[in-house]
Amino acid sequence: MKINRRELLKNAALVSGATLVSAPFYSGKNLFAQLALPTLPSPENSGIEHIVIVTMENRSFDHFLGWLPNAEGKQAGLTYVDSAGVSHSTHSLSGDYTGCPHPGPDHSYSGGRVEYDNGQMDGFLRAGSNDVYSIGYYGEQDIPFYAELARNYTACDRYFASILGPTFPNRLFLYAAQTDRLSNSTNFSSLPTIWDSLASAGVSANYFYSNVPFTALWGAKYLGISRLYEEFLLRASTGTLPAVSFVDPRYTILDDGTGNDDHPHADIREGDLFLHRTFEAVARGPKWANTVFIVNFDEWGGFFEHVAPPRATAANNVDTDLVNGKTLLGLRVPTVVASPFSRGNPADPRVSALVFDHTSVLKLIEWRWGLAPLTPRDASDDVLNLAYALDFSQPDAVVPSLPKPQAPLVAAPCLQNLFGGILSSAGTATPTGVWQELGKHAAAHGFYVNHLL
């Protein structure tokens, strides 16, 4: 049941001719109404007992995995025009692990639409204070662990962020299948979440965090399920993880380069090391044979992308950019699904070309444990259940030897940013302000906050 780009597009051509294949993008509904999806096993016989979701920050597919064989990626050879009419070519960022001298690329709701430019995907040097950093890219040598994870398991090259906007709206989609805001506001949320659905069904779940808990956005409601990352490592190694685990890295609170979340200006070597540590704890633990380990990124971070996002069913009326009841998905993010049910061949990587977004993770959880959809988005067929990226026919629980990244002993700070220098165009609040404010909310509601705020 191997699902890769070459096989999928070959089948698409047989069904509907070259027009479909040559389209700039295609939605799940448009493509898969014509193509038969693989038959999934019954959820209870799937072999899945644990799902782990690790969500990093602010990188696009082309920027991070555009080099991956069999994937729809582009890196070198693209040209973008800035606001002054000057053309610039995409370029390698190899060796520049933080991008400290540059402004963080714009990934706000309005800035994303400048970059999207009605599907032309050519506005990356015209949004906010973007400079050539936004059209830079990394190769596999720069992210050695994540590169090999993608080669050895399954990458998804049509996994889009859920909304063309910044971190908070997209993380809300990941947990609630909708958003109640378009910017990085720390106003408390009352949206029902996947944690509510799991609790009602008696399915165990935890949220694990490294410094600031995103669950504090709901006040103290999820205090009881929120645990520190160190507990995750212990429970993974001893086989005592809950059925569903959401795991967050150390957010780049001060925009000083010392986070491990991959958000500019964090050192991507630190992010790669965090992912290695997290994966190894799970994969070397006693429950690996029945685990799906997902790494996704909340949104594209303002970095260049050549694939225009499709539209999907609106979850509510917050995003008013509607066409026939559908809103734009965000740009692609570099997602990898690692599991005994998604083993690939590093010499011929396994790439799923199916259309997913963050609610595809929710659809996977809902499918496995018989939960109702949270909103019209995760109830629709515009994006697919992430289970379709898996291969249940020949599970392989042998864990390959993947490289341990060589991160700096101490992350070098972006000194020009440490005291309010260049800050990211991340919506209505800088990383400094939004994470510090959420941290204060968290501390006031009884969470342990692992940072001086």
N, C-alpha and C positions, 0 to 999 in steps of 0.2 A: 504493500500500500504506500509505496514511496511517492511523495508529492513534491516534485520539483518543477522549476520554471520551464525547463525544456519539454517535459512530458505534458504539462498543463497547456502550454501554448500550442503544442502539436495537436492535442485533442481539440483545443478551441478552433484551430484552423480547419480540422476535419468537420466540425459541427457547423461553423458559421463563416468560414472563409477568412481572408486576410484582413478584412475591414475591422473586425473585432480585435484581432491581434495588434494591428497598427494604431489603435486608438491611444491617445495620450494617457488615459487611465481607464479603468473599468471598475464598476462597483460589484459587490457580491451579488446583488439582485440581478443586474444585467448579464453578468457572465454565468452565474451558476443556476439561473433558471434554465439554461441550455445545456449545462454539463452536469453529469451525475456525480455527486459527492460520494466519497467512500462511505460505506455503511459503518456506523459506530456500533460497538458492542453495547449491551445493556449496561447502564452505569454501574450497577452493583457487581457486574462481572468484568469490569474494565481493568481491574488490577490497581486502580488509583486509590490510595488511601490518604495521601498527603499532597497538598499543593503549597508550594512556597513561591511567593512573588516578591522580587527585589526590584525596587523602582529607583532608578538613578535620575539625573537631572540634565536636561537641556543639550541634547546632541541630536543631529539629524542622521538619517541613514547614509546618505552620500558622504557626509563629513566623516563618519566613523567606520562604516562598513562598505563604502562604495567600491572598494577593491575586491570584494569577495567573489570568487568564481561562481557562476551559475545564477548570480543575483542581478537584478536590474539596478546596477549602480554606475555612477559616473563620477569621476574626480578630475583628472587632468584634462585640459583642452576645452573647458567651458569659459565663456567670456560674459562679463556683466558690466553694465554702464552705471557710473555713479551720478550723483545729482548735478555735477558739472559737465556731464556728457563725455567723461573720460572712460575708456574701456580698460578693464582689468581682467586678468586671467586667473582661474583657480590655481592654487599653489599648495605645495606640501608644507605642513607645519611641523614636520618631523624635527625633533630636538627642542621645539618650543612647547613645553608641556603645560603651560599655564595661560599663555596669551596675555600676561600681565601688562605689557605696554599699551594694550588696545582696550577700547570700550567694549563692554559685554554687548553682544548683538541684541537688537531689539526683537522681542518675541511677545509683545503686547497684542491685544486684540486688534488695535488699529494698525500697528506696525506689521503684523502678520499679513494683513490685507494689502499693504504696500508691496511686500515681498511676493505674495501670491499673484498680484496684478491680473485679476480676472483669468487665472489659469495660465498666464504666460510664464510664470515662475522666474521673473527677471528683475525683481525689485530689491534684491538683497543688499545692494550698495546705496539704496535710496531711502531706507527706513531708519528712523531715529538718527543716532550718531554712528551708525555702522561704518566701519572701514574695511580694509581688505582681509582682516581677520575672519570676517563672516563668510568669506569664500575660500578659506583654507581647509585642508583636510589632513587626516592622519592615515598612515598605512598600518599593516599588521605588525610591523616591527615596533610600533609605538604603543600598542595595546596587546602585548603578547599573550596574556591569558585569555582575554575576551576574544581575540582572533582565533585562538585554538578551540575555545568553547564553540564558536560559530562553525568552525570547520568540522568538529567532531559530533555535533548535534544538529539542530535545525534552526536556521535563521529564517526570519519572516520579512520579506521585502515589500509587503503590502500591509504592514502594520502601521496604522496612522494614529496620531494623537486624537483624542475625542473631540476637541474643539480647537479652532485656530486662535489660540490665546495662551496665556502664561500658566505658571505652575499650579496655582490654587484651583482654578476651574478644572484643569485636567486631572488633578489628584482627586477632586470631588467626583468626577466621572468614574475614576477607578474604584471608588468605594461606594458610590451612590447611583451610578448610571445617569447622573444629571449634575448640573451645577446651579447654584443659586447666585452666582456672581460672574463677572467678566474680567475681573482684575484680581490682584493679590491682596484682597481685603481680609483683615483678621476678624471681621464681624462674625459672631457665633452663628453656626449653622444648625438647622433643625431637620435637615434632610434625613430620611430613613436610609440605612446603609445595608451592605451585605452582612455586616456583623449582626444587625438586628434579625435578618432572615436566618442566619446560621443559628443564632441563639434560640429562636423560636422553634427550630427543627431539632434542637438538642445536639448540634454539631459543634465540636470544639474549635475555637479560633483565638488567635492572639495577634496583636500588632506589636512589633519589636522596633525600637528606635535607638538611635545612637546619641543624639544630644537634645533635640527638641521634638516632642511628639506632635505629629499632625493631628492626632485624635483630640488634642486640646481645643480644636476648632468647635467641638461639640460640648465645651465645658468639661464637667466631670463625668459625663455619661459613659465614656469608655475608659475611665481610669482603671477599672478592674481588669480589663483585658490587655492593657498596655504594659509592656515589659521592656527592660533594657536589652540591648544587642548581645551583651555578654551572656545573658540567660539563654538567648537563642542558640549561641554556639554550644553551650553545655547540653541543652536539650536535644539539639541535632545529633551530637556525638553519642548521646545515650539512648536515642530512639524514643524520646518522650515529647516530641513536637505535637502540637494539636493537628487536627485535620487540615486547617488552613492557617498559614502564617504569612502576614505581610511584613516585610523587612525594609527599613529605611536606613540609609547611610548617614554619615555625619554631615549635616547641611553646612554649606559655606556661608556662615552667619555674617562674618565681617567683610566679605568680599576681599579677603586678604590672602587667598591661595592656600589656606590650610585645611579645607574640607576634603572629604573623600567621596563626594557625591557627583563628581564630574561637571558640576556647574562652573562655568567660567567665574572666577579665575582659579579654580581648584587645579591641582596637579593631577593630570589624568593617570599618572603612575600610581598615585594613592588610590584612585578609584579602582584601577585594575587589581591592586593588591587586596582591597576590600572585597571585590567580587571573588577573587581566588579563595580568600579565607572563608567566605560565606559558602561557596560551592563545596569546597573540600570538607567542611563540617557536615554538610548534608550527604554528599556522595560517599564519604567514607564511613558514614553512620550506618546503623543496622536496618534502617527503613528505606534505603535507597531504591530497592527493587520495586517499591510501590509509590514512588514520589515523582511529581512533575515540578521541576525547578524553572521558574520563568524570570528572565531579566528583561525589563523594559525601561524606557525613559519617559518621563512625564510629558515632555514636549520637545520640539526641535531646537529650541534655544536661539533662533534667529540665524542658524547656519544654512548654507545653500542646499537646495533640493531641486532636482529636475522633474520629479513626478508630481503632478498636480493632484491634490486630494479630491476624492469624490464627495458627494453629499450623502447624508444618512438621516433617518427619521429623527425629528426633533424630540428631545426628551421632555421639554417644557417650553415656556414662552420667554425664557431669559435671553437667549440668543435670537435676536430679531432679524438676522440675515437669513431669511427663509425663501426657498424656492420650492413650491409644491409641497410645503410641509416638511422640508428637509433643510438641514443646516450643514455648513462645511465641516468636514473633519479637519483636524490639524494636519501638519506635514508629517512625513514618515519618521519613525524613530527606530533605532537599531535594536530590534528585539530578538532574543534567542531563547528557545525552549529546549532545555536539557533534561533528559529523562531516559530511563531504559526503553521508553516508547518513542524516542525521537533520535536514536543513534544514527549518525551519518558517517560518511567516508571522507576523511580529511583531504584525500586526493581528488575527490569529486563531490564537493559539499552539497548537502541536502538543504534545499531552499524552498520554503512554501511561498507560493505566489497568491495565496488566498487573501481576501480582504478582511483585515481585523482592525479593531481599535481597543481601547481599554475595557470597553464593556464586553469584549470577547473573553476576557479573563473571568468576568462575572458570569457569562454564559456557561463557561466551563464548570465553574463552581456550582451553578444552579442545575446544570445537567447532571453532574455527579451525585448531588445530594437531593435532587427532586424539589428544588426551590422555585417559587414563582418569580417571574421577572420583576424588577424594581420599577421600571419605567417603560414607555414605548420604545426607547432606544434598544435596550437589551432584549425586548420582546420581538424586535423586527428581524428581517432576514437581510438587511442592508449590510450588516457586518456579521461575521460567522463565529460560531463557537470555536474557541482555540483548540478544542479536542481534535478538530480536523487537521491540525498540524502534526498530530501524533500518528504513529504506526503501531497498532495493537497486535499485528500478526506475528512479529518476531521480536519480542522484548529482549534487550541485551543489557544486563546490569553490570557488565564489566566496565570499570571506570578507567578511562585512558589516563596516562600520565601527562598532565598539562603543566605548562611552565609557571613557576612562581615569579611574578614581576619583581624587579629590583627598584623599589621606591626609595626615595631619600630617607635617611634615618630620621631627620626632622624636616618637615615640609618648609621650604623657603617661602616666606610671606611676600606678597606683592606690596612692597613698602609704600608705593605711591597710592595704593587704595586703602591702606590701613587706617588712615586718618581722614577719610572722606574725600579721596581723590576721585579717580575714574570709577564710576559705579554703573551697574548694569541697567539697561532700559527694560526692566522686567515688569512693565505695567505701571500701576500707580504708586508702587513703593519699591525702594531699593531692597536688595537682599538683606542689608544691615537692618533696616527698619522693620521689615515684615517678619523676619525670623526672631528678632529680639522682642518684638511686640507679642508674637505668639508664645515665645518662651515665658514672658511675664504672665500671660494668661494661664499657661500651663502650671507655673509655680503657684499661682493663686488658687488653683483648683486641686492642688495636692500631688501633681506630677513631680518626679525628680527631673530637673533640667540640668544636663551635664555640660554647662557652659556658663561663663561669667557674663551675665546679662545686665 
